[in-house]
Amino acid sequence: MDFSLIFFSGDEKNKYRFVLDAARYADENGFTAIWTPERHFHRFGGLYPNPSVLGAGLAMATQRLQIRAGSVILPLHSPIRVAEEWAVVDNLSRGRAGIALATGFSPLDFAIKPDGWQDRRQRTFDAVTTIRELWEGAPVYVQDGLGNHVEVELHPQPVQPELPIWLTCTKSRETFETAGRLGCNVLTALIDMTNEELEEKLALYYETLEQYGHDPESTTVTLMLHTFIGTDLEEVRETVWPPFSDYLRSFFTVIDSQKKNLAPGAGVRDISAGDQDELIKFAFDKYFEKGALLGTPDSCTKVVDRFQGMGVDEIACLIDFGVDEALVAESLSHLNELRRRYA
């Protein structure tokens, strides 16, 4: 099992200092990668509007850590532009770039490119082939500003002969199946999904990989888990409950606004404060017991073993969900203790 760090918070107190400090720790202590997302126009994740820009900075601050986007919202961009930006990151990092591609879940993000929303899934799936061809040196045919059909090639030439590509897969079985068909890696998370549902979808992914002639041993399944590890289970629970509940509440505001955007005038009901509190308590208990790395190295070993048995190869540890940054920095040594057990 590999262990990486992933970020998604909207806490703007220290902007990017914490990300850089955590990246340096991970780089020096044998972690596999650092992931940064793409989000727009909301406090929840809003520190991360462009993972390639932050990835370039992280490339210069580290020596061996993989620098990955988790994820590029592909329908907001030209796949050619995505390939160009990550070729720059690949050169700056001397061959450590990787990307996950996501279809996008928030209509508000698509204020950047409104026409990308309707067919966002197909755009994302089609982009995999385009990015691969460009990265491997083949020209692609496009239309220029005069309407002429022309060939374009990727510059700068990347360091890696192949770009590691993940598809971000959550609720949709189709996306897991498509990742298998295309031979992509998978980045997933327990969002609106039980452990049992994840196990079922990963089985479908591995089955599809083999069906289309891809070697399952050559792909990576990465699972994002909220992470804070200490030495006493109850102390950890007391530490993470306030920020984690706030984090969930912020996430629900995103979901509520999305529902209203998808069904304007349809009488979408707001969740009452009481119902939301109950939902947050239920979600916290679920995550704490079996859907996150919240606890001690010993208690979290059981969680890791469970996901390893499903076919998960890498855990992307989400560490910036609101716990005091000084406490998170201290906790990284305990996370590293867990990592070493699987090294």
Residue frames relative to the residue before (quaternion, step in Angstrom):
aa qw qx qy qz dx dy dz
M 1.0000 0.0000 0.0000 0.0000 0.00 0.00 0.00
D 0.2347 -0.7509 0.6021 0.1364 3.55 -0.89 0.97
F 0.1972 -0.7638 0.6042 0.1128 3.56 -1.23 0.53
S 0.0315 -0.7838 0.6196 -0.0275 3.53 -0.95 1.01
L 0.3927 -0.6694 0.5614 0.2873 3.56 -1.34 0.03
I 0.0476 -0.7821 0.6211 0.0191 3.56 -1.11 0.74
F 0.2110 -0.7894 0.5711 0.0787 3.56 -1.09 0.79
F 0.0608 0.8079 -0.5837 0.0547 3.56 -1.12 0.70
S 0.4779 0.7247 -0.4130 0.2752 3.58 1.25 -0.21
G 0.3473 -0.7118 0.5630 0.2360 3.52 -1.34 0.28
D 0.3823 0.7350 -0.4841 0.2816 3.60 1.22 0.29
E 0.1395 -0.8429 0.5182 0.0387 3.57 -0.41 1.22
K 0.3125 0.7825 -0.5006 0.1986 3.60 1.19 0.25
N 0.8221 0.1471 -0.0470 0.5479 3.56 0.75 -1.04
K 0.4117 -0.7393 0.4474 0.2894 3.54 1.31 0.37
Y 0.8445 -0.2399 0.1706 0.4474 3.60 -0.76 -1.01
R 0.3982 0.7309 -0.4791 0.2786 3.61 1.22 0.00
F 0.6658 0.5130 -0.3040 0.4485 3.56 0.91 -0.95
V 0.6297 0.5332 -0.3347 0.4552 3.60 0.99 -0.81
L 0.6822 0.4878 -0.2883 0.4621 3.57 0.89 -0.93
D 0.6494 0.5102 -0.3236 0.4618 3.60 0.96 -0.83
A 0.6644 0.4933 -0.3049 0.4714 3.59 0.94 -0.88
A 0.6291 0.5393 -0.3344 0.4489 3.58 1.03 -0.77
R 0.6517 0.5070 -0.3206 0.4643 3.57 0.95 -0.82
Y 0.6302 0.5179 -0.3359 0.4709 3.59 1.01 -0.79
A 0.6738 0.4966 -0.3000 0.4576 3.58 0.84 -0.96
D 0.6399 0.5429 -0.3149 0.4434 3.56 1.02 -0.82
E 0.7247 0.4466 -0.2353 0.4691 3.56 0.99 -0.88
N 0.7730 0.3854 -0.1733 0.4732 3.60 1.17 -0.48
G 0.6939 -0.5648 0.2781 0.3495 3.60 1.03 0.66
F 0.4024 0.6816 -0.5115 0.3345 3.60 1.16 0.37
T 0.5635 -0.6625 0.3968 0.2934 3.55 -1.16 0.60
A 0.8275 -0.0725 0.1361 0.5399 3.59 0.73 -1.04
I 0.2192 -0.7035 0.6433 0.2078 3.48 -1.43 0.07
W 0.1762 -0.7945 0.5795 0.0441 3.55 -0.88 1.08
T 0.0034 -0.7685 0.6394 0.0254 3.58 -1.04 0.79
P 0.4040 -0.7644 0.4600 0.2023 3.59 -0.92 0.91
E 0.3419 -0.6584 0.5928 0.3133 3.51 -1.36 -0.36
R 0.1476 0.7640 -0.6130 0.1370 3.56 -0.75 1.13
H 0.1470 -0.8071 0.5695 0.0519 3.55 -1.15 0.59
F 0.8954 0.1646 -0.0741 0.4070 3.53 -1.36 0.56
H 0.7319 0.3423 -0.2573 0.5300 3.62 1.06 0.49
R 0.5864 -0.5939 0.4244 0.3512 3.56 -1.11 0.71
F 0.6471 0.5117 -0.3136 0.4702 3.56 1.12 -0.69
G 0.8384 0.0122 -0.0592 0.5418 3.57 -0.09 1.30
G 0.4599 0.7514 -0.4044 0.2454 3.57 1.27 -0.13
L 0.5062 0.6315 -0.4331 0.3966 3.61 1.23 -0.04
Y 0.7633 0.4104 -0.1604 0.4725 3.56 1.21 -0.48
P 0.0751 0.8319 -0.5460 0.0641 3.61 0.43 1.14
N 0.8147 0.1140 -0.0530 0.5661 3.62 1.14 -0.42
P 0.2606 -0.8109 0.5006 0.1549 3.62 -0.15 1.21
S 0.6136 0.5505 -0.3786 0.4207 3.63 1.06 -0.48
V 0.6234 0.5280 -0.3440 0.4628 3.59 1.07 -0.69
L 0.6903 0.4434 -0.2794 0.4988 3.57 0.84 -0.95
G 0.6114 0.5615 -0.3437 0.4391 3.59 1.06 -0.72
A 0.6199 0.5339 -0.3432 0.4614 3.58 1.05 -0.71
G 0.6557 0.4997 -0.3097 0.4737 3.58 1.00 -0.82
L 0.6650 0.5005 -0.2992 0.4667 3.57 0.96 -0.85
A 0.5953 0.5696 -0.3595 0.4381 3.57 1.09 -0.66
M 0.7044 0.4628 -0.2640 0.4689 3.57 1.00 -0.83
A 0.6902 0.4855 -0.2725 0.4622 3.58 1.22 -0.47
T 0.7411 0.3525 -0.1869 0.5399 3.61 1.28 -0.19
Q 0.3974 -0.7364 0.5093 0.2012 3.53 -1.32 0.36
R 0.8416 0.1506 -0.0352 0.5175 3.59 0.91 -0.84
L 0.5267 0.6609 -0.3958 0.3593 3.60 1.22 -0.41
Q 0.4438 -0.6570 0.5345 0.2927 3.58 -1.02 0.80
I 0.2393 -0.7669 0.5846 0.1132 3.60 -0.98 0.91
R 0.0588 0.8493 -0.5119 0.1151 3.57 -0.29 1.27
A 0.3766 -0.6729 0.5904 0.2385 3.52 -1.29 0.58
G 0.0598 0.8128 -0.5767 0.0561 3.52 -0.78 1.00
S 0.5509 -0.6164 -0.5509 0.1147 1.59 0.59 2.45
V 0.5107 -0.5492 0.5339 0.3905 3.55 -1.36 0.08
I 0.3019 -0.7135 0.5977 0.2064 3.59 -0.88 0.93
L 0.2939 -0.8431 0.4195 0.1636 3.52 0.23 1.35
P 0.6784 0.5146 -0.3435 0.3962 3.67 0.77 -0.81
L 0.5985 0.5558 -0.3710 0.4418 3.60 1.22 -0.15
H 0.7683 0.3493 -0.1416 0.5173 3.59 1.26 -0.31
S 0.4996 -0.5533 0.5507 0.3754 3.49 -1.38 0.15
P 0.4776 -0.6687 0.4719 0.3193 3.64 -0.84 0.83
I 0.5813 0.5668 -0.3763 0.4463 3.59 1.16 -0.52
R 0.6558 0.5034 -0.3038 0.4735 3.56 0.97 -0.85
V 0.6193 0.5357 -0.3405 0.4621 3.59 1.00 -0.77
A 0.6593 0.5058 -0.3090 0.4626 3.58 0.92 -0.90
E 0.6425 0.5290 -0.3235 0.4502 3.59 0.97 -0.84
E 0.6856 0.4961 -0.3004 0.4399 3.57 0.77 -1.02
W 0.7252 0.4331 -0.2569 0.4696 3.57 0.90 -0.89
A 0.5378 0.5633 -0.4121 0.4729 3.59 1.25 -0.20
V 0.6118 0.5258 -0.3421 0.4819 3.58 1.11 -0.67
V 0.6579 0.4951 -0.3072 0.4772 3.60 0.90 -0.93
D 0.6355 0.5317 -0.3339 0.4494 3.59 0.98 -0.79
N 0.6691 0.4824 -0.2996 0.4794 3.57 1.00 -0.77
L 0.6571 0.5078 -0.3209 0.4555 3.59 0.90 -0.85
S 0.7392 0.4046 -0.2174 0.4926 3.59 1.05 -0.78
R 0.3852 -0.7327 0.4640 0.3155 3.57 1.32 -0.08
G 0.8040 -0.3549 0.1453 0.4544 3.55 0.79 1.10
R 0.5439 0.6416 -0.3931 0.3715 3.60 1.07 0.64
A 0.4594 0.7153 -0.4312 0.3023 3.62 1.22 0.23
G 0.0904 0.7578 -0.6448 0.0434 3.54 -1.27 0.55
I 0.1260 -0.8123 0.5663 0.0608 3.59 -1.08 0.61
A 0.2041 -0.6880 0.6731 0.1790 3.48 -1.33 0.54
L 0.2408 -0.7578 0.5931 0.1265 3.55 -1.06 0.83
A 0.0910 -0.7942 0.6005 0.0200 3.56 -0.91 0.98
T 0.5031 -0.6618 0.4719 0.2936 3.55 -1.18 0.63
G 0.4733 -0.6559 0.4485 0.3803 3.59 1.20 -0.52
F 0.1401 -0.8194 0.5531 0.0549 3.59 -0.96 0.85
S 0.7151 0.4156 -0.2506 0.5032 3.60 1.21 -0.34
P 0.4236 -0.7141 0.4920 0.2620 3.63 -0.62 1.06
L 0.5879 0.5951 -0.3769 0.3976 3.59 1.08 -0.64
D 0.5883 0.5767 -0.3679 0.4313 3.59 1.04 -0.71
F 0.6956 0.5079 -0.2713 0.4295 3.57 1.04 -0.79
A 0.3444 0.6901 -0.5317 0.3498 3.56 1.20 0.44
I 0.5873 0.5739 -0.3550 0.4469 3.57 1.21 -0.51
K 0.7938 -0.0186 0.0565 0.6053 3.58 1.02 -0.83
P 0.1982 -0.8470 0.4784 0.1199 3.61 0.36 1.21
D 0.6842 0.4957 -0.3135 0.4335 3.61 0.97 -0.73
G 0.5628 0.6152 -0.3881 0.3926 3.58 1.25 -0.02
W 0.5571 0.6625 -0.3815 0.3244 3.59 1.20 -0.44
Q 0.6901 0.5524 -0.3150 0.3454 3.55 0.67 -1.13
D 0.8075 0.1788 -0.0839 0.5558 3.61 0.83 -0.94
R 0.1575 0.8562 -0.4817 0.1002 3.57 1.18 0.66
R 0.6339 0.5370 -0.3511 0.4318 3.60 0.99 -0.69
Q 0.6985 0.4640 -0.2866 0.4633 3.58 0.80 -0.98
R 0.5992 0.5557 -0.3599 0.4500 3.59 1.04 -0.71
T 0.6672 0.5061 -0.2995 0.4571 3.57 0.94 -0.91
F 0.6816 0.4857 -0.2999 0.4579 3.58 0.84 -0.92
D 0.6611 0.5102 -0.3098 0.4546 3.59 0.96 -0.84
A 0.6209 0.5826 -0.3401 0.3993 3.57 1.07 -0.74
V 0.5435 0.6272 -0.4110 0.3772 3.60 1.10 -0.57
T 0.6842 0.4784 -0.2868 0.4699 3.59 0.85 -0.96
T 0.6515 0.5269 -0.3208 0.4416 3.59 0.91 -0.89
I 0.6814 0.4818 -0.2912 0.4677 3.58 0.85 -0.97
R 0.6434 0.5218 -0.3274 0.4545 3.58 0.95 -0.81
E 0.6688 0.5057 -0.3125 0.4465 3.59 0.85 -0.92
L 0.6563 0.5056 -0.3080 0.4677 3.56 0.91 -0.90
W 0.6753 0.5191 -0.2983 0.4307 3.55 0.85 -1.01
E 0.7275 0.4316 -0.2312 0.4806 3.55 1.03 -0.79
G 0.6715 -0.5664 0.2732 0.3920 3.58 1.27 0.31
A 0.5445 0.6123 -0.4107 0.3998 3.60 1.24 -0.03
P 0.4414 -0.6690 0.5140 0.3058 3.60 -1.07 0.62
V 0.2032 -0.7370 0.6210 0.1728 3.56 -1.23 0.40
Y 0.4103 -0.7160 0.5191 0.2225 3.54 -1.14 0.70
V 0.0473 0.7949 -0.5977 0.0929 3.55 -0.78 1.11
Q 0.4694 -0.6447 0.5185 0.3086 3.55 -1.32 0.11
D 0.3056 -0.7648 0.5356 0.1865 3.57 -0.84 0.94
G 0.7687 -0.4029 0.2505 0.4291 3.56 -1.32 -0.06
L 0.6905 0.4510 -0.2729 0.4954 3.59 1.23 -0.39
G 0.5823 -0.6005 0.3681 0.4061 3.55 1.31 0.06
N 0.4902 0.6520 -0.4388 0.3769 3.57 1.27 0.15
H 0.3807 -0.6893 0.5634 0.2500 3.58 -1.14 0.65
V 0.0227 0.8222 -0.5605 0.0959 3.56 -0.53 1.22
E 0.4417 -0.6471 0.5482 0.2925 3.53 -1.37 0.31
V 0.0319 -0.7695 0.6356 0.0529 3.56 -1.10 0.69
E 0.2020 -0.7583 0.6107 0.1060 3.54 -1.21 0.69
L 0.5579 -0.6347 0.4333 0.3134 3.55 -1.23 0.50
H 0.0964 0.7448 -0.6565 0.0702 3.51 -1.00 0.97
P 0.4956 -0.2147 -0.8392 0.0635 1.52 -1.89 1.66
Q 0.5683 -0.5673 0.4502 0.3907 3.56 -1.17 0.43
P 0.4224 -0.7278 0.4749 0.2576 3.60 -0.80 0.94
V 0.5710 -0.5837 0.4581 0.3512 3.55 -1.32 0.27
Q 0.7133 0.4184 -0.2541 0.5016 3.60 0.85 -0.96
P 0.4762 -0.6736 0.4765 0.3040 3.60 -0.95 0.77
E 0.7714 0.1261 -0.0872 0.6176 3.59 1.20 -0.52
L 0.3542 -0.7208 0.5549 0.2171 3.57 -1.04 0.80
P 0.3871 -0.6999 0.5379 0.2665 3.63 -0.74 0.93
I 0.0448 -0.8124 0.5806 -0.0288 3.58 -0.68 1.14
W 0.1520 -0.7480 0.6430 0.0632 3.53 -1.01 1.00
L 0.2281 -0.6846 0.6541 0.2267 3.55 -1.29 0.36
T 0.3656 -0.7120 0.5515 0.2350 3.57 -0.93 0.87
C 0.0224 -0.8167 0.5719 -0.0731 3.55 -0.53 1.26
T 0.0197 0.7964 -0.6044 0.0112 3.58 -0.86 0.93
K 0.8653 0.0802 -0.0455 0.4928 3.60 -0.26 -1.22
S 0.6993 0.5241 -0.2800 0.3973 3.58 0.96 -0.84
R 0.4077 -0.6948 0.5423 0.2388 3.55 -0.81 1.03
E 0.5985 0.5942 -0.3591 0.3996 3.57 1.07 -0.75
T 0.6634 0.5102 -0.3186 0.4451 3.59 0.97 -0.82
F 0.6183 0.5169 -0.3430 0.4826 3.61 1.02 -0.71
E 0.6611 0.5084 -0.2993 0.4636 3.55 0.96 -0.90
T 0.6516 0.5108 -0.3130 0.4654 3.59 0.98 -0.84
A 0.6149 0.5385 -0.3432 0.4628 3.60 1.01 -0.78
G 0.6545 0.5018 -0.3075 0.4746 3.57 1.01 -0.79
R 0.6571 0.5207 -0.3092 0.4489 3.58 0.94 -0.89
L 0.7317 0.4192 -0.2256 0.4879 3.57 0.99 -0.88
G 0.4291 -0.7098 0.4591 0.3182 3.59 1.23 -0.25
C 0.3773 0.7240 -0.4861 0.3118 3.58 1.16 0.64
N 0.5149 -0.5502 0.5406 0.3740 3.51 -1.36 0.23
V 0.3333 -0.7289 0.5630 0.2016 3.58 -1.32 0.24
L 0.0901 -0.7280 0.6766 0.0643 3.54 -1.11 0.87
T 0.0744 0.8204 -0.5570 0.1060 3.56 -0.60 1.13
A 0.1230 -0.7711 0.6218 0.0607 3.55 -1.34 0.22
L 0.5163 -0.6409 0.4738 0.3133 3.56 -1.22 0.50
I 0.2503 0.7470 -0.5620 0.2520 3.57 0.53 1.24
D 0.8194 -0.0912 0.0026 0.5659 3.58 -0.51 1.21
M 0.6542 0.4713 -0.3056 0.5065 3.55 1.05 0.74
T 0.3465 -0.7265 0.5547 0.2106 3.57 -0.93 0.90
N 0.6729 -0.4650 0.3767 0.4348 3.54 -1.30 0.21
E 0.6573 0.5239 -0.3080 0.4456 3.55 1.00 -0.86
E 0.6457 0.5055 -0.3188 0.4752 3.58 1.04 -0.74
L 0.6247 0.5237 -0.3394 0.4693 3.57 1.04 -0.73
E 0.6424 0.5287 -0.3271 0.4481 3.58 0.92 -0.87
E 0.6548 0.5144 -0.3051 0.4622 3.56 0.99 -0.86
K 0.6891 0.4771 -0.2861 0.4644 3.60 0.93 -0.87
L 0.6324 0.5095 -0.3408 0.4737 3.59 1.05 -0.63
A 0.6013 0.5384 -0.3589 0.4688 3.59 1.08 -0.65
L 0.6372 0.5136 -0.3172 0.4791 3.59 1.02 -0.80
Y 0.6326 0.5398 -0.3235 0.4514 3.60 0.97 -0.85
Y 0.7032 0.4610 -0.2745 0.4666 3.59 0.78 -1.01
E 0.6198 0.5363 -0.3339 0.4656 3.57 1.06 -0.73
T 0.6772 0.4867 -0.2884 0.4705 3.60 0.97 -0.87
L 0.5772 0.5753 -0.3723 0.4440 3.59 1.04 -0.70
E 0.7062 0.4577 -0.2637 0.4714 3.56 0.79 -1.03
Q 0.6209 0.5632 -0.3368 0.4288 3.56 1.03 -0.81
Y 0.7606 0.3459 -0.1862 0.5169 3.60 1.05 -0.76
G 0.6282 -0.6224 0.3111 0.3481 3.57 1.19 0.53
H 0.5005 0.6340 -0.4410 0.3912 3.59 1.19 0.44
D 0.4442 -0.6904 0.5105 0.2559 3.55 -1.07 0.78
P 0.3960 -0.7362 0.4911 0.2450 3.64 -0.51 1.09
E 0.6168 0.5610 -0.3481 0.4285 3.59 1.13 -0.57
S 0.6797 0.4938 -0.2898 0.4585 3.59 1.20 -0.42
T 0.6670 0.4701 -0.3042 0.4915 3.60 1.27 0.00
T 0.2948 -0.7484 0.5745 0.1516 3.54 -1.32 0.37
V 0.1602 -0.7380 0.6467 0.1069 3.55 -1.02 0.88
T 0.0926 -0.8000 0.5929 -0.0009 3.54 -0.64 1.20
L 0.1280 -0.7953 0.5917 0.0304 3.56 -0.83 1.06
M 0.3025 -0.7401 0.5741 0.1766 3.57 -0.83 1.02
L 0.0320 0.7846 -0.6176 0.0441 3.58 -0.90 0.98
H 0.4682 -0.6340 0.5329 0.3078 3.58 -1.03 0.82
T 0.0803 -0.8471 0.5230 -0.0485 3.55 -0.75 1.07
F 0.2732 0.6848 -0.6604 0.1427 3.50 -1.12 0.92
I 0.0367 -0.8269 0.5593 -0.0443 3.57 -0.49 1.21
G 0.0206 -0.7925 0.6088 -0.0285 3.53 -0.96 0.99
T 0.6328 -0.5424 0.3990 0.3822 3.54 -1.23 -0.49
D 0.7590 0.2625 -0.1562 0.5750 3.61 1.25 -0.32
L 0.4813 -0.7227 0.4171 0.2685 3.56 -0.62 1.19
E 0.7021 0.4644 -0.2829 0.4597 3.59 0.85 -0.92
E 0.6100 0.5324 -0.3537 0.4683 3.58 1.08 -0.63
V 0.6309 0.5203 -0.3304 0.4713 3.57 1.02 -0.78
R 0.6409 0.5255 -0.3308 0.4514 3.59 0.92 -0.88
E 0.6767 0.4895 -0.2929 0.4654 3.60 0.88 -0.91
T 0.6578 0.5237 -0.3061 0.4465 3.58 1.05 -0.77
V 0.7762 0.3934 -0.2029 0.4490 3.58 0.81 -0.98
W 0.5275 0.6703 -0.4182 0.3124 3.63 1.11 -0.49
P 0.7010 0.4588 -0.3208 0.4417 3.69 0.65 -0.90
P 0.7292 0.4096 -0.2912 0.4644 3.66 0.68 -0.90
F 0.6452 0.5237 -0.3407 0.4398 3.59 1.00 -0.70
S 0.6391 0.5075 -0.3317 0.4734 3.59 1.02 -0.73
D 0.6342 0.5069 -0.3287 0.4824 3.62 1.04 -0.73
Y 0.6257 0.5454 -0.3245 0.4536 3.55 1.04 -0.83
L 0.6650 0.4884 -0.2974 0.4804 3.58 0.95 -0.89
R 0.6332 0.5315 -0.3355 0.4517 3.58 0.99 -0.80
S 0.6397 0.5161 -0.3182 0.4724 3.58 1.01 -0.80
F 0.6347 0.5271 -0.3260 0.4615 3.57 1.02 -0.81
F 0.6572 0.5166 -0.3180 0.4473 3.60 0.95 -0.83
T 0.6055 0.5387 -0.3725 0.4521 3.61 1.07 -0.56
V 0.6170 0.5272 -0.3421 0.4736 3.58 1.11 -0.68
I 0.6677 0.5017 -0.3015 0.4599 3.59 0.91 -0.94
D 0.6442 0.5256 -0.3263 0.4498 3.60 0.95 -0.87
S 0.6791 0.4817 -0.2998 0.4658 3.58 0.88 -0.92
Q 0.6182 0.5419 -0.3452 0.4527 3.57 1.09 -0.69
K 0.6471 0.5216 -0.3258 0.4505 3.60 0.93 -0.87
K 0.6633 0.5026 -0.3093 0.4603 3.57 0.97 -0.85
N 0.6545 0.5078 -0.3150 0.4631 3.58 1.04 -0.73
L 0.6813 0.4897 -0.2874 0.4621 3.56 1.05 -0.79
A 0.8053 0.1689 -0.0743 0.5634 3.59 1.10 -0.63
P 0.0084 -0.8323 0.5542 -0.0057 3.61 0.58 1.08
G 0.8322 0.1958 -0.1591 0.4937 3.54 -0.96 0.93
A 0.5662 0.6314 -0.3792 0.3699 3.58 1.25 0.04
G 0.5295 -0.6609 0.4028 0.3472 3.58 1.23 0.22
V 0.1838 0.7877 -0.5620 0.1726 3.58 0.98 0.82
R 0.3369 -0.7870 0.4898 0.1650 3.54 -0.62 1.17
D 0.4107 -0.6728 0.5576 0.2602 3.56 -0.97 0.89
I 0.4527 -0.6462 0.5320 0.3073 3.54 -1.11 0.68
S 0.4422 -0.6929 0.4951 0.2815 3.59 -0.79 0.96
A 0.6567 -0.5242 0.3685 0.3977 3.55 -1.22 0.51
G 0.6639 0.5083 -0.3047 0.4560 3.58 0.98 -0.86
D 0.6621 0.4951 -0.3048 0.4729 3.56 0.94 -0.89
Q 0.6471 0.5220 -0.3251 0.4506 3.55 0.99 -0.80
D 0.6248 0.5346 -0.3372 0.4584 3.60 1.01 -0.78
E 0.6556 0.5041 -0.3075 0.4706 3.57 0.97 -0.89
L 0.6555 0.5200 -0.3049 0.4549 3.55 0.97 -0.89
I 0.6547 0.5091 -0.3078 0.4663 3.56 0.98 -0.84
K 0.6452 0.5086 -0.3249 0.4685 3.60 0.97 -0.83
F 0.6463 0.5166 -0.3162 0.4641 3.58 0.97 -0.86
A 0.6719 0.4984 -0.2965 0.4606 3.58 0.91 -0.96
F 0.6422 0.5277 -0.3321 0.4460 3.59 0.96 -0.84
D 0.6651 0.5044 -0.3110 0.4544 3.59 0.86 -0.93
K 0.6379 0.5300 -0.3203 0.4578 3.56 1.03 -0.84
Y 0.6836 0.4773 -0.2896 0.4701 3.58 0.85 -0.97
F 0.6728 0.5260 -0.3163 0.4132 3.57 0.84 -0.98
E 0.7116 0.4792 -0.2683 0.4381 3.57 0.92 -0.87
K 0.8617 -0.0337 0.0810 0.4998 3.60 0.76 -0.94
G 0.7178 0.4497 -0.2643 0.4611 3.59 1.20 0.13
A 0.7441 0.2853 -0.1967 0.5711 3.59 1.20 0.43
L 0.4184 -0.6466 0.5577 0.3095 3.54 -1.32 0.19
L 0.2808 0.7221 -0.5591 0.2953 3.53 0.41 1.35
G 0.5923 0.5424 -0.3938 0.4471 3.58 -0.31 1.23
T 0.6631 -0.4455 0.3908 0.4573 3.53 -1.09 -0.82
P 0.6754 -0.4586 0.3462 0.4622 3.61 -1.18 0.19
D 0.6576 0.5124 -0.3218 0.4489 3.61 0.97 -0.77
S 0.6972 0.4576 -0.2927 0.4678 3.61 0.82 -0.94
C 0.6840 0.4953 -0.2919 0.4490 3.60 1.00 -0.74
T 0.5126 0.6342 -0.4217 0.3963 3.59 1.21 -0.36
K 0.6392 0.5282 -0.3315 0.4501 3.59 0.99 -0.79
V 0.6406 0.5188 -0.3206 0.4667 3.57 1.03 -0.79
V 0.6581 0.5084 -0.3099 0.4609 3.59 0.89 -0.93
D 0.6511 0.5257 -0.3178 0.4457 3.58 0.92 -0.92
R 0.6327 0.5403 -0.3303 0.4458 3.58 1.00 -0.84
F 0.7158 0.4343 -0.2648 0.4784 3.60 0.84 -0.91
Q 0.5923 0.5543 -0.3688 0.4538 3.57 1.10 -0.60
G 0.6491 0.5285 -0.3074 0.4525 3.56 1.06 -0.74
M 0.6390 0.5168 -0.3223 0.4698 3.60 1.23 -0.40
G 0.6024 -0.5538 0.3751 0.4356 3.58 1.22 -0.41
V 0.4160 0.6755 -0.4938 0.3562 3.59 1.22 0.38
D 0.2459 -0.8000 0.5382 0.0990 3.58 -0.88 1.02
E 0.8009 0.1286 -0.0150 0.5846 3.56 1.15 -0.66
I 0.1857 -0.7511 0.6213 0.1242 3.55 -1.06 0.80
A 0.2085 -0.7472 0.6223 0.1049 3.53 -0.84 1.10
C 0.2355 -0.8253 0.5060 0.0859 3.54 -0.31 1.32
L 0.2296 -0.7730 0.5820 0.1052 3.57 -0.53 1.25
I 0.0506 -0.8597 0.5077 -0.0242 3.56 -0.20 1.27
D 0.7063 0.4883 -0.2663 0.4379 3.63 1.18 -0.27
F 0.3215 0.7740 -0.4919 0.2358 3.58 0.90 0.91
G 0.7928 -0.3694 0.1492 0.4612 3.58 1.15 0.49
V 0.4787 0.6303 -0.4647 0.3971 3.62 1.20 -0.09
D 0.6266 -0.5491 0.3950 0.3871 3.57 -1.08 0.76
E 0.5206 -0.6942 0.4024 0.2917 3.55 -0.75 1.08
A 0.6119 0.5440 -0.3572 0.4495 3.60 1.06 -0.65
L 0.6534 0.4946 -0.3097 0.4823 3.59 1.03 -0.78
V 0.6277 0.5224 -0.3410 0.4658 3.59 1.00 -0.76
A 0.6388 0.5286 -0.3312 0.4503 3.58 0.94 -0.87
E 0.6560 0.4974 -0.3083 0.4767 3.59 1.00 -0.82
S 0.6768 0.5254 -0.2957 0.4225 3.58 1.00 -0.83
L 0.5259 0.6603 -0.4152 0.3391 3.60 1.16 -0.42
S 0.6020 0.5521 -0.3713 0.4415 3.61 1.09 -0.55
H 0.6538 0.4906 -0.3149 0.4824 3.61 1.07 -0.69
L 0.6118 0.5187 -0.3418 0.4897 3.58 1.10 -0.67
N 0.6504 0.5127 -0.3161 0.4629 3.57 1.00 -0.78
E 0.5905 0.5523 -0.3607 0.4649 3.58 1.14 -0.61
L 0.6461 0.4997 -0.3086 0.4875 3.57 1.00 -0.84
R 0.6396 0.5394 -0.3245 0.4413 3.58 0.92 -0.89
R 0.6645 0.5283 -0.3107 0.4276 3.57 0.90 -0.91
R 0.5882 0.5821 -0.3705 0.4218 3.59 1.13 -0.57
Y 0.7594 0.3508 -0.1837 0.5162 3.60 1.17 -0.56
A 0.4353 0.7190 -0.4549 0.2943 3.57 1.28 0.01
